[in-house]
Amino acid sequence: MSPFAAWKSLKPQQKRSGLAGWLGWMFDGLDMHIYTLVAMPFVAALLMTAPTDPEVGMKSSIIQAAFLAGWAFGGLLFGVIGDRIGRSRTLVLTILCYSVFCGLSAFVQNWQQLMVCRFLSALGIGGEWAVGAALLSESLPKKWAPWIAGVLQSAVNVGVLLACLAGWAMEKNESPRWIFLVGVAPALITLWIRHAVPETAEWTAAQKTNVRPRLRELFAAGQASVTLRVLLICGVALTAHWAFMFWQQSFIRQHPEIAGLDASFKNRAANTALAVLMVSSIAGNFLASFLATRWGYGRAMAFLAVLYGTSMAACFAVPWSYSTTLNWFALIGVCQGIFGLFTMCLPPLFPTLLRTTGAGFCYNFGRLAAAGGTVFFGIFNKPDEPGRALLVASVLFIPAALLTFWLPSPRGDMELAEISD
């Protein structure tokens, strides 16, 4: 069954849940990547120095680390809230959180204020992933999970493309700060979500048991081994991924064919590179879905992790022309489909009333590790050689690939082949 036929067969309630999750992910992508588009020029403006000043690279990486740390804590915070008050209501709270603080970033006066706004915005973004993943894993048929994951992960890519469009529209603007006002838009959908998206039947039924699992139960007998395995996988894979996603913009801006151009052309080149990544990632999401239906989640993720690391190493090991670099970026984008599979693979590994807590805790632990990695690579990275740090980061996908074979099969994994019939 194709993804489109599967969508037509869903009940209205399931479609509304799917649409709410899709929109939440789309605006996640918009808000999370606005900063990476303007990090160097904006932080340089706040510091009143040139973008090539080493201090700019250091401060911008600290801000990104604060964002990733907020993402991690938000996943845990809103994960607990989502298990307590429900998926739909918590989804509204997360979207309002990241919309408000993304918009406030336009009015900061120094880099510390920007860091605080990015941290608080990230609380909502991290929470939205955990809550949205649980909402959809409980609302939609398990046997369609890989294709649904591909559709949902593509929402993030669409959101980043919207950020790119905003960047293109404002590439000649002298001040990069106003691009953050675009991030207020997600707040507009929260009233519809609260009115139209009900709580899932699975969560509602679990509430009747009057059982309130606590965070420590993630490490209780019978669950601890699963939790630890997921923590390791998320930590290693996301550290490598976010090292690439943040520093690739600096790499493009300092490419020999781009470095000598004026600011507007540098912005255009950086936006184009990110757009290439996102368009190819959409294709990668559905490739990942296809592979999961044939091989299962573990093998599909292992293959994509190996390909991701190999592509990064090839891209940054030797100098390439700008056009060839974009081709490598396209292949790397395809490999990013691995993270679409996390959406449907991770939540079912945890009990219902620990689902958003468990998935949010583990996935966002990976972002916390990535925050440390961003600062590390910011220290390790020479201002004129960002490709060196990215080459080192590519090695992390080797243990990530090995660890995926350690991942237990989620509920419904044996049914995956049915959707290809």
N, C-alpha and C positions, 0 to 999 in steps of 0.2 A: 504494500500500500504506500502511495506517495505521500509526502508531507501535506500536500494540498488536499488530497482525499481524506487524510486523517483529520485535518482541521474542519472540513465540512461535516464530518460525522460527530463532532463534539457537541455537547449540550451547551445552551446559552451561558449557563453559569461557568462552565469550563472555559468558554471563549473569553468571557469577561476577565477571568483570572489570568488567562494567557496574555490578553492584551495589556492588562495592568502590569504584569511582570515585564512584558516587552518594552512598554513605555518607561518603566522604572529603570531598566537596563540602558535604554537609549540615553536617557538624561544622565545616568551614571557616567557613560562614556563622554558626553558633552562636558560635564563639570570636571571630571578627573583629568582631562587632557588640555583644558584651556591653559593651565599654568605651564605645561611643558612647551607649548608653542611660544610663549613670551618670557620664559624664565630668565634667560640671560639679559635681554634688553631691559626688562622691568626691574630686576634686582640691581642692575647697573645704574638705572635711573634713581632708585631709592638710595643707593650708596653714593650717588653723584660721582661716578667714575666710568671708565670705559668697559665695555663688555669683555674685553680681553684681559682685564685685571684678574689675577688669580683669586683675589678675594671674592669676586663675583661667582666663580665656579664653586668655591667653598660654601658661601652663604646660600646659594641656590640649591645645592645638594642637601644642606641642613633643612631647608624649607621642605624639600621633597621628602626627606626622611621623616619630618614631623607629619606630613600628609599621610605617609604610609603607616606610621605609628597610630595616627588617629583612625585610619582605616581598620587597623587591627583591633583597637579598643572598641570601635563602633560596632564591629561584628560581634564581639562578645557582649557588649552592653545591650544592643538592640536584639541580639539573639535571645538573651534571657527575657527581655520584655516581650518578644514575639511568642515565646513559649508560655508566658503568663497571660497576656491580654489578647492574643490572637494575631494571625498573620496580616489581615487586611488593615486593622487599625495601626499596627506598628509600621506597615509599609507607608502609610500617610505621614507618620512622624519622621521617618527617615528621609523622605523626599523633601519635606519642609526644612529639615535641618541642613541638608546640603545646598538647597536653593538659597536660603537666607545668607549663609556665610560665604558662599561663592560670590553673591552680589556685593556683600560688604567688602570683599577684597579689592574692589575698584576704588575704595576711598582710603586705603591705608596710607600712612605717611612714612613708614620705615619698614625695614625687612622683618623686624620682630613682630610687628602687627600683621604683616602678611603671613608669617609662619603660624600665628595663632588662628587666623581665619582659615588657613588651609587645613590645620589640624581639626578644627571644629566642623568644617565642611566634610572632611573625610570620615568623621563619626557617622554621618548619615549615609555616605556612600558605602562604607563597610557594612553597616546595618542593613542596607537595602539588598545587598547580595544575599546575605544569610536568610533574611525574611522572604525575599522573592523566590529563592531556590526552594525553600520549604513549601511555600504556597503552591508552586507549580508541581513539585514532586508529589504532593498530596492531591492535586486537582486533576492531573492529566494521566492517561493510561501509561503504565510502566513500559509496555512493549514499544511505545513510540518515543521513549525518552531520548535516544540519541538524536533523532531528527528534531525533536522539540528543542534540545540543547543547542543544535546548530542554528535554529531560527532565533533563539533568545540571545546567543552570543553575538549574532549578527547585529542585534539591536545596539550593543556596545559600539560596534564598528560604525554603525550609522550615526550614533551620537558623536563619535570622534570626527567623522566626516563633517557633521554640522559645525563642530569646533573649527575645523579647517576652513569651511566656508566663511565663518566669522573672521578667521585670521586673514583670508584673502580679501574680504571686504574692508578690513581695517589695516591692510599691510602698509599703506602710506600715511597712516595716522601717526603723528609724532609721539603720542603717549599710548603705550600698550595696555594701560590699566583698564580702559573702558570695555575691553573684550569680556571682562568678568561679569558685566551686567547681563550678558546673554545667559549666564547660569541661573538667573532668577526664573526663567521660563518654566521649569518643572513644577513650580508651586501651583501652576494653573490646573494641573490634572488631579490634585489631591481631593478636591470636592467630589469629582466623579468617582474616584476609587472608593471613597468612604460610602458613597450612596449605592454604587452598582456592584461592588465586589464583596460577596459574603465570605464568612469564615469557612474553612474547609470542613467537610463532614468528619474527616479523620481527627482533626484537632478537637472539634466539638465533642465527639464521642469520647476522646481521651480525657476531656475535662470532667466527665461524669464519674471517673474512677476516684476523684479526689486525691490522686497521687501527685506530688510536687517534687520531681527529681531535682537534685542539686548538682552544681557544677562538678563537685568531687566525684560524682557517679560516672563521669566520663573515664575515670581511672579506676573504677571498681573492677572486681574480677569478672571476666567475660566481656568487658568492653575496653579495658585498658590497652590491650594489644592493638585493637583496631584504631583507637585514638592516637596512639604513638606512631603507628605506620602512616596515618594520614597527615599528622603533624610534620613528619620528616619529608614526605613527598611535597607538601605545600611549601615548606620552608626552603628547600633546595630549588625547586622549579621557579617559584616566584622571585627569589633573589636574582637568579639569572635573567629572568624575563624583564623585571623592572630596571635592572642595570641597563639593559638594552633600550627599553622604552624611554628612559630619561636621557641617557647620554647620546643616543643617536641624533638628537636635534643639535647638540653641540658639534658632533662629528660632521654633520652636513654643513653647518655654518662655517666650519673651518676647513672644508674640502678645498684643495688647491684651486679648483675652478670657480669656487664660490667666495672664498675668503676676501678677495680683492674687490668685490662688488659692493654697491651701497646697501643700506639697511633694508630698503624695500625689496630688492632682489634676493637678499639673504632670507628674508621672511617668506618670500614666494618659494624659494628652493626648499626651505624647511617644511612649509605647509604641503608642498607637492610630495615630498618624501613620506610624510605621515599619511597623506591620502593614499599613496601607493600601498603602504602597509595595511591600511584599513580595508581597501577594496580587495586585496589578495587575502586578507584574513576572513572575509565573508566566504570566499571560495574554500578556504581552509576549514571553516566551521562545518561545511557540508561534506568535505572530504573526511574529516574526523568522524562525523556521523555515519558515513558509509563504512568506514573501517571498523567502527564499533559494532555495527550490525553483523559484520563478517567475522571479526576476530575476538569480540568482547572488549570491554573497556581497558583492561590492563595492557594487552598487546598493542591496541591502537595508540594508547598514550605513550608507551615505550617507544614505538616507531617514530612518533612525532617528536618526542624529546630528543632522540638521536639525530633526526633530520634538522631540528632547530639548532642544536649545538654545532653540528657540522656546517650548516649554512652560515652561522655567525662567525665561526673560525675562518671559513673561506673568504667571507666578506672583509674581515678586518686584519687578516694575516699579511696581505700585500696591498699596495695602492691600486685602486681602480679608477676609471673615469667616472664622472658623476652619473652618466647614463647607465653604465654597467653596475654601479652601486645601487641604483634604483631597481635593477633586475634582481640583485641579491636581496634587496629589501622585500621584493615581491615574494620570493621563495620563503624568506623568514616569516612574512605575514601568513602564508599558507600554513606554516608549522604552528602558528598561534591558535589554530583550531583545537589544540590539546586542552586549552582552558575552557572551551565550551563543554567538553565532556565532564569536567569537574562539577558543573552545575547540576547534572542529573545523577552523577555517580556518587557524590559524597553524602547528600542528605539521607538517603535510605540506609546508610551504614549506622545510623543512630536511632534510638527509640523515639517514638512520636513526640513525647514531651521533653525530649532533649535534642530535637532535630535542628532547630535554628541555633540553639546554644552550641551543639557539637560541630555542625558544619561551619558556623560563624567563627567559633574558637579556633578550629584547625586551619581553615583557609586564611583567616586573618592573622594567625600566628605566622604564616608564610609572608604576609605583608610586613609584619614586624621584623622578621628576619631580613626582608628586602630593604627595610628602612636602614638597618645597620649596614647592609651591603652597599646602599647608595652613598652613605657617608664614607665607607671604606674606599669605594672606587673613586669618590671625590678627592680623597687624600692621595690615593695611589695614582690617580690620573694626572698627567702633565697637561697644563692648559692648552698646549699646542698638539697633543697626541691623545685625544679621547678614544681613538681606535685601539690603543694599547690596552686600556682598561676593559673594553668590550671583548677583546680577544681572550683575556684571562677569564672573564665572566662566562664565556661560551663553554668552558670546561665543566661548569656546574651541571650541565644537562646530562653528563655521563652518569653520575650517581642518581640523578632524577629518573633516568630511563631504567636503571637497575631496580630502583625502589618501587616502580609501578608494578613489577611482577610480584611484589610483596602485598599489593593491595587486594583485600578480599573482594569477592564479587558482590555487588549490591543486589537488593531484591529486584527481581525482574530481569536479571542479566541473561538467564537461560532463554528468555522469550525474544531476545533481540532479533533473531533471524526472521521472525514472523513478519516484520514490517517490510521486508524485501520481497515478500510473496506477491 
